[in-house]
Amino acid sequence: MSISLCSASIIAFGKTELNIKSFAVKQKLDNSDFIAAQSQSTLEVKLKALQCHFTWDIDNNRSKLVRLKEKLEDIGTEEGNSWLGHISNLQGYIHYQLGSTEDARRFFSGAAEAFRRSRNSDSDEGPWLLVNYGNLAWLHFHLGEQAESHTYLSKVDTLLNKYPSPSQDELHPEIYAEKAWTLMTLRRDQKLLVADYFQRAIRMQPDMVEWNTSHVIALINAYKYNETPEEEIMEKLKMAKEQDPENLYLAVYDLEQRAKKGERIADEARELARKVLRNPVSSYSGMKMLLWVYRSYVSVEEAIDLAEEALEKHPEERYLKRCAAICYKWRIVDKRDSRINQSMINRAISLHEEVISLYPQTSFMKKIFLANIYAKSNHGLAKAEQIYQKLLEMDLEPADKQMLYNYYARYLYFDRGDYQGSTDYHMKAAEIQEQSYFRENSIKVLEKIMEANMSPKWREIEEFLTNLEV
């Protein structure tokens, strides 16, 4: 009996020792997990303090990112573009958000080389890489590669120590400039902030020609929102042209500003067109804006001729096909001229269908334009209605739905003579709570209908407008 008790005691003691060891191992693992979690939390805090695309206020709506990706692709990768590093950085961020981590790596890596070439630097590193390294630190963090993330955090610290901001209380000028360019590319509602960031960058580093050029463009874009006198802006524009004489995009901006003041610029526009045609194809070449200047101050017919000439030189360039399609839309839809031959309409239809196939994910508006062009064609109303009905069946975001309702309302009024249907769709557009040109246009149309008593539903319209949140 005593032997049994002794054996039991030994077994119990063994179990207790085993439990203690198990508890010690578990405690060690728990401590390890806690330390790892604490380390990750500390890393994340440091990452959030970085200045890069992952910490800037960028709208990650998928459809907007896809549109932006295609917009950046149309800028091209031609040598001499001083924004290639910034473009690659933004493309890397977009591709990560769209789920392509390998493309994100490729663009972030490409950004460093693009910066080195554009800065004509013998050094592989410089303060222009601050945003790029921040992006890479975040990318590795999201991929669970903490050691690599820490490496790029250290690289950022090293650069900031080696190249501190000239102003102790402000960001580095390279960061201000990249943030300004990014906002300029992304956000139309941040024009004043863009101008302010460029100004801060220039104040600390005044020798960067492309920053001065972009600052002037930002000031022009923000003119109606800011307090800078027009004379001062025009003087800055003149100086920017002198500093950056080969920038044709800026030259077109200057041409448009002078045309707005009443200057006759037709001959100068034609001369500038020769230069733009000699340059590589890019949305930064000034072609699209020059076509707008032609449309507004020369003639839409000459705009079409210029776009076709550019396409003849570069028949495979999708960006030029897009520009040409816009010109035909201006002539056929916007001008409301009955003297349009069927061959011009056929060319416009062909171009729009091709552009839709070349921009498959971002061709929503082009489909609306295609429907409107078909409506002007001989026996094309049925096709126009078919396109519109397919669009109306789509699951759209409120802003796109509002735009579609407004265009459909105008089509019903001008092309089908369905005045009641047009009124209904203007009401549908107006009741969507998105502040836009399309909402304002629909509200103005409804107000005119009500004031002129043009509809049997005018009392309903009056009540609708009274209750509308404007």
HUWONOR-V619608 format. One record per pair of residues at least 4 apart in sequence whose ideal C-beta (glycine too) atoms are under 7 Angstrom apart, sorted by the first residue. I is the first residue (numbers start at 0). J is the second residue. D is the distance in whole Angstrom. If there is no record, write none. Layout:
# HUWONOR-V619608
i->{I/I}
j->{J/J}
d->{D/D}
This chain:
# HUWONOR-V619608
i->{0/1/2/3/4/5/6/7/8/9/10/11/12/13/14/15/16/17/18/19/20/21/22/23/24/25/26/27/28/29/30/31/32/33/34/35/36/37/38/39/39/40/41/42/42/42/42/42/43/44/45/46/46/46/47/49/49/49/49/50/50/50/50/50/50/51/51/51/51/52/52/52/52/52/52/53/53/53/55/55/57/58/59/59/60/61/62/62/63/64/64/64/64/65/65/65/66/66/67/67/67/68/68/68/69/69/69/71/71/71/73/73/74/74/74/74/75/75/75/76/77/77/80/81/81/82/82/82/83/83/83/84/84/84/84/84/84/85/85/85/85/86/87/87/87/87/87/88/88/88/88/88/88/89/89/89/90/90/91/91/91/91/91/91/92/92/93/94/94/94/94/95/95/95/99/100/100/101/102/103/103/104/104/105/106/107/107/107/107/109/110/110/111/111/111/112/113/114/114/114/115/115/118/118/120/124/124/125/126/126/126/126/127/128/128/129/129/129/129/129/129/130/130/130/131/132/132/132/132/133/133/134/135/135/136/136/136/136/136/137/138/139/139/139/139/140/140/144/145/146/147/148/149/150/151/152/153/154/155/156/157/158/159/164/164/164/165/166/169/170/170/172/172/172/172/173/174/175/175/175/175/176/176/176/176/176/177/178/178/179/179/179/179/179/180/180/181/182/182/182/182/183/183/183/189/190/190/190/190/190/191/191/191/191/192/193/193/194/194/194/194/194/194/195/196/197/197/197/197/197/198/198/199/200/200/201/201/201/201/207/208/208/208/209/210/211/211/211/212/212/212/212/212/213/214/215/215/215/215/216/216/217/218/218/218/218/219/219/219/221/222/222/227/227/229/230/231/232/233/233/234/235/236/236/236/237/238/239/239/240/240/240/240/243/246/247/247/247/247/247/247/247/248/248/248/248/248/249/250/250/250/251/251/251/251/251/251/252/253/254/254/254/254/254/254/255/255/256/257/257/258/258/258/258/264/264/265/265/265/266/267/268/268/268/268/268/271/271/272/272/272/273/274/275/275/275/275/276/276/276/278/280/280/280/280/280/282/282/285/286/286/286/287/287/288/289/290/290/290/290/290/290/291/292/293/293/293/293/293/294/294/294/297/299/299/299/299/299/300/301/302/302/302/303/303/303/303/304/305/306/306/306/306/306/307/307/308/309/309/310/310/310/310/313/316/317/317/318/319/320/320/320/320/320/321/321/322/323/323/324/324/324/324/325/326/327/327/327/327/328/328/328/328/328/329/329/330/331/331/331/331/331/331/332/332/332/339/339/339/341/341/341/342/343/344/344/344/344/345/346/347/347/348/348/348/348/349/350/351/351/351/351/351/352/352/353/354/354/354/355/355/355/355/358/362/363/364/365/366/366/366/367/367/367/367/368/369/369/370/370/370/370/370/371/371/372/373/373/373/373/374/374/374/374/374/375/379/380/380/380/381/382/383/383/383/384/385/386/387/387/387/388/390/391/395/395/395/396/397/397/397/398/398/398/399/400/400/401/401/401/401/401/401/401/402/402/403/404/404/404/404/405/405/405/405/405/406/407/407/408/408/408/408/408/408/409/410/410/411/411/411/411/411/412/412/417/418/419/420/421/422/422/422/422/423/424/425/425/425/425/426/426/426/428/428/428/429/429/429/429/429/430/431/432/433/434/436/437/438/439/440/441/442/442/443/444/445/445/445/446/446/447/448/448/448/448/449/449/449/449/452/454/456/457/458/459/460/461/462/463}
j->{4/5/6/7/8/9/10/11/12/13/14/15/16/17/18/19/20/21/22/23/24/25/26/27/28/29/30/31/32/33/34/35/36/37/38/39/40/41/42/43/145/44/45/46/140/145/148/149/47/48/152/136/137/140/54/54/133/136/155/54/129/130/133/170/174/130/133/134/137/57/88/89/92/134/181/92/134/137/178/181/185/63/64/96/64/65/66/396/67/68/93/96/97/69/360/361/70/361/71/93/185/72/90/93/73/358/361/86/89/90/282/318/86/281/282/283/279/280/281/83/279/281/283/117/209/86/180/209/87/113/117/88/110/113/114/117/127/89/177/180/181/90/91/106/109/110/113/92/107/110/130/131/134/93/181/184/94/106/95/103/106/107/110/134/96/134/97/99/102/103/106/100/103/138/103/104/142/105/106/107/138/108/138/109/110/131/134/135/138/113/114/131/115/128/131/116/117/118/127/128/120/123/125/127/125/128/158/162/158/162/171/173/173/132/158/133/155/158/171/173/174/134/174/177/135/136/151/154/155/137/155/138/139/151/140/148/151/152/155/141/142/144/147/148/151/145/148/148/149/150/151/152/153/154/155/156/157/158/159/160/161/162/163/169/170/171/203/203/199/174/175/176/200/203/204/177/178/179/196/199/200/180/197/200/207/210/181/182/196/183/193/196/197/200/184/213/185/186/189/192/193/193/213/217/193/194/217/220/221/224/195/221/224/225/196/197/217/198/214/217/218/221/225/199/200/201/210/213/214/217/202/214/203/204/210/205/210/211/214/211/212/242/243/213/214/215/239/242/216/239/243/246/249/217/218/219/235/236/239/220/252/221/222/227/232/235/232/252/256/225/229/232/231/232/233/234/235/236/237/256/238/239/240/253/256/241/242/243/249/244/249/250/253/249/250/251/271/274/275/278/284/285/252/283/284/285/288/253/254/271/285/255/271/285/288/289/292/256/257/258/264/267/268/271/292/259/292/260/262/264/262/264/292/296/268/296/269/296/297/270/271/272/289/292/293/297/275/289/276/289/305/277/278/284/285/286/289/308/309/312/284/284/313/316/318/319/287/318/289/290/309/322/291/322/292/293/294/302/305/306/322/326/295/296/297/298/301/302/305/299/302/329/301/303/326/329/330/334/304/305/306/326/329/307/326/327/330/308/309/310/319/322/323/326/311/323/312/313/319/314/319/320/323/319/320/321/357/322/323/324/350/353/354/357/325/354/326/327/350/328/350/351/354/329/330/331/346/347/350/332/333/347/368/372/333/334/334/339/343/344/347/372/375/368/371/372/343/344/375/345/376/377/346/347/348/372/375/376/349/350/351/372/352/369/372/373/353/354/355/365/368/369/372/356/369/357/358/362/365/362/365/366/369/362/366/399/368/369/370/386/390/371/390/403/406/372/373/386/374/383/386/387/410/383/410/376/379/382/383/386/379/380/383/410/414/379/383/384/414/415/385/386/387/410/414/388/389/390/391/407/410/392/403/403/399/400/403/400/401/431/433/402/433/435/403/404/431/405/428/431/433/435/437/438/406/437/407/408/424/427/428/409/428/437/440/441/410/411/424/412/421/424/425/428/441/413/414/415/415/417/420/421/424/418/421/421/422/423/424/425/426/448/454/456/427/428/429/441/444/445/430/445/463/437/438/441/438/441/442/445/467/467/438/468/438/438/440/441/442/443/444/445/446/469/447/448/449/460/464/450/464/451/453/454/457/460/457/460/461/464/457/460/460/461/462/463/464/465/466/467}
d->{7/6/6/6/6/6/6/6/6/6/6/6/6/6/6/6/6/6/6/6/6/6/6/6/6/6/6/6/6/6/6/6/6/6/6/6/6/6/6/6/7/7/7/6/7/6/6/7/6/7/6/6/6/6/6/6/4/7/7/7/7/6/6/6/5/5/3/5/7/6/7/7/4/6/7/7/6/4/7/7/6/6/6/5/7/6/7/7/6/6/5/6/6/7/5/6/6/5/6/6/7/7/7/5/7/6/5/6/6/5/4/4/6/6/5/5/7/7/4/6/4/6/6/5/4/6/6/7/6/4/6/6/5/4/4/6/7/6/5/5/7/6/6/5/5/4/5/7/7/5/6/6/6/6/6/7/6/4/7/5/3/4/7/6/6/6/6/4/4/5/6/6/4/6/6/6/6/6/6/6/6/6/7/6/6/6/6/5/7/6/6/5/7/6/6/7/6/6/5/6/6/6/6/6/6/6/7/7/6/4/6/5/5/5/7/7/6/6/6/6/6/6/6/5/7/6/5/5/5/7/6/6/6/5/6/5/4/5/7/6/6/4/4/4/7/7/4/6/6/7/7/6/6/7/7/7/6/6/6/6/6/6/6/6/6/4/4/6/6/4/5/6/4/4/4/6/6/6/5/5/4/6/7/4/7/5/6/6/5/6/5/4/5/7/6/7/6/5/5/6/5/5/7/6/6/7/7/5/4/6/6/5/5/6/6/7/5/6/6/4/5/5/7/6/6/6/6/6/4/6/6/6/7/6/5/5/5/6/6/7/6/5/5/6/6/7/5/6/7/5/5/6/5/6/6/7/5/5/4/6/6/6/7/6/5/7/6/6/7/5/7/6/5/6/6/6/6/6/7/7/7/6/7/6/7/7/6/6/6/7/6/7/6/6/7/6/7/6/5/6/6/4/7/6/7/4/7/6/6/6/7/6/7/4/5/5/6/7/7/6/5/6/6/6/6/6/5/7/4/6/6/5/6/4/5/6/7/7/5/6/6/6/7/6/6/6/6/7/6/6/5/7/7/6/5/5/6/7/6/7/5/7/5/5/6/6/7/6/5/6/6/6/7/5/7/6/6/5/6/6/6/6/6/6/4/7/5/4/6/5/5/5/5/7/7/5/5/7/7/6/6/5/7/6/5/6/6/6/7/6/7/5/4/5/6/6/7/6/5/6/5/7/6/6/7/6/4/7/6/6/6/6/5/7/7/5/7/7/6/6/4/5/5/7/7/6/7/4/6/5/7/7/5/7/5/7/6/6/7/6/6/5/5/7/5/6/6/6/6/6/7/6/7/6/6/6/6/5/6/6/6/5/6/7/6/7/6/6/6/6/6/4/6/7/7/6/6/7/5/4/5/6/7/5/6/6/7/6/7/6/6/7/7/7/5/6/6/6/7/5/4/5/7/7/6/7/4/4/4/7/6/6/4/6/4/7/6/6/7/7/6/7/6/7/7/6/7/7/6/6/7/7/6/7/4/4/7/7/6/5/5/7/5/7/6/6/6/6/5/4/5/6/5/6/6/5/6/6/5/5/4/7/4/4/6/5/6/6/5/7/5/4/4/6/7/6/5/7/5/4/5/4/6/6/4/6/7/7/7/6/7/6/6/6/7/6/6/4/5/5/6/7/6/6/6/4/6/4/5/6/6/7/7/7/6/6/6/6/6/6/6/6/6/7/7/6/6/5/6/6/7/6/5/5/7/6/5/5/5/7/5/7/6/6/7/6/6/6/6/6}
